[in-house]
């Protein structure tokens, strides 16, 4: 699901299922894998 939505650091992330925060963890991993350290700066 995360790959399909392709979130960016500027997106607001919502997990409507409110389960075990698995979606939030997957988004965090996706951003680290696709953007690297630039998620911690204003580069993008």
C-alpha positions in Angstrom: 0.0 0.0 0.0 2.8 2.4 0.8 4.5 1.8 -2.6 1.2 2.6 -4.3 0.7 5.9 -2.4 4.4 7.0 -2.7 4.4 9.4 0.2 6.7 12.3 0.5 8.0 14.1 3.6 5.5 16.9 3.0 2.5 14.5 3.1 0.3 14.1 6.2 0.2 10.3 7.0 -3.0 8.8 8.4 -3.6 5.2 9.3 -7.4 4.8 9.3 -7.1 1.3 10.7 -5.3 2.5 13.8 -3.8 -0.9 14.3 -0.3 -1.6 15.5 1.2 1.5 13.7 2.5 -0.9 11.0 1.5 1.6 8.2 3.4 4.4 9.9 6.5 2.2 10.3 6.2 1.1 6.6 6.0 4.8 5.5 9.1 5.6 7.6 11.0 2.8 6.0 9.8 3.8 2.6 11.0 7.4 3.1 14.4 6.3 4.4 14.9 3.8 1.5 13.8 6.3 -1.2 15.1 9.6 0.1 18.0 8.7 2.4 19.2 11.4 4.7 17.6 14.1 2.7 14.4 13.5 4.8 16.1 15.3 7.7 17.0 18.4 5.7 15.2 20.9 3.4 16.8 19.4 0.3 13.5 18.1 -1.1 
